[in-house]
Amino acid sequence: MITDNFRYYIDTSAKCIFTKYSNVLTFHSFADRTGKAETHPDFDPDFHSIVDISDCDVRLSSDEIREMAKIAGKIYENQTLGKDAFIVNSVIGHGLTRMFTSSIPNYQARSQIFDISTGSVAQDLKAWLDLPDDYVFPTFMKMRCDGI
């Protein structure tokens, strides 16, 4: 699924939901993606979630981050197995992601933040998600910083 602010892909064989935000990440783009992905027939709350915010301008207030966390909390009520991976490219992205995950009510998922500003994250991400070494990520996902 492609929109102006995000793309997502559900890989049922890998049990992963890949999301890449672009342009501007707002509360509305998050809510739009969440609604579309979670109503998709292939959606499973126990799939791993990989979210890339490395190529977007994040325009969120602290109140909006808390509201996003409430929305996510409703999804996580039914999750027992999945891991969450967040791809960022800055200290600010890292901090916003930590603020988001720490605000999710009863958040039990295992999560990790991968910073592409330090190099390629593909192998680390595959290992953490127990994906095979030859797994090919969706082409829209960014696994490294340009120029590194």
N, C-alpha and C positions, 0 to 999 in steps of 0.2 A: 504494500500500500504506500502511495506517495502523495504527499500534500506539499504546500509551500513551506511549512515549518518542520516537517518530520517525515521520515520513512520508517516503516517497520516491516519485519519479515518474521514469520513463525516457521521455524524448522522443526517439524515434528520428530524427525529421525534423531536429531541432536537434542531434542527437548529444550529448545532455546527460543526466546523471543528477542530479536535484535531491534533496537530503536536508535536512530540517529536524528538528533535535532539539528537544524541549520537555521541560518538567518538569525531569528530572535526567539529565545525560549521565554514564553510568557505563561501565565497561569492558564490562559485559554488554549494554547497549543498543547500543554500537558493534559488538560481535561479532554481535549479533542482526541488525542492519541490514546489515552486511557479508555475512553468510551469505545473507540473503534477496535482496538486490540482485544479488549476484554469481552466484546460481543462477537468476535470472530469465531466461526465454528471450530477452528483448530486450537483455540486458546485453552490452556490448562494452567491453573494457578501454581502447580508444582514445577512448571518449566523454569529453567534458569532465565534471568532477565539481564540483558546486556544493553546498557544505555550509554550512548556517546554524546556528550555535550561539548566536545572539544572544538567544534567549528561554529559555535553560535554565541551570540551576545545574550547573556542571561540578564533579563530585566524582571526581577522578582523582588517584591518586598518581603520582609520577614513574616508578615501576616499571610501573604500568598503562599510562602513555603509551608507554613503551618496548615493552610487549607489543602495544599497538595498532599501533605502527609496524611491528613484525614481521609482523603480519597484513596490513597494507597493502602491505608490501614484496613479499609473494607475488603480489598482484594486479598491482603495478607491474612485475613481471618481464616481463609480456607487453605493456606499454603502450609505444607509440611516438609517438602523436600528441596525446593529450589534455592539457588544461590543468586545473588544480585551482584553484577559487576558494573562499575561506572567508569567510563573513559573520560578523562579530563586532560587539560593541558596547562593548568596554572594552579597556583596556591589558592586563588579565589574560587576556582571551580571545585577544588578539593574541599574547601571550607563550606561552600554551599551544599555540596553533596553530604557532608557530615551533618550539617544542620538539618537537612531534609530527612536523612535516615534516623537521626536521633529524635525527630519529632513524630515519627510514625507510631501510633498507639500499638502497644503489644508487639512490636516488631521482633520477630524471632528468626528471620532469614539471616543466613550468613552473607555478609557483603564485603566487597573489597573494592578499593579505588585504584585504578591503573592510570598513571600519569604518562601520556605519550611524549611530553616534553623531554623525558629522560631517554627516549629511544623507542624501539619497537616493543609492543606489548603482546604481540600475537602468541608467542610460545608460552609466556607466563599465563595468559588468559586460557589457552587450551589446557594447560596443566591444571589450573585451578578448577576449571569446569569439567575435568576428566574427558575432554574431547581428544580424539585420535590426533597424532602428530600431523597427519596428512589432511586434516579437516580444512576446508576452504570457507572462510568467512564470506558473508554477502559482500559484494563489491562496493556497496555504499558505506560500509563501515571503515573507519579510519583506525589503523593499527599502529601508525607511526606519524611523527611530525614530518612535514615536508622539509627536505633538506638534511635530514639526519640519516 
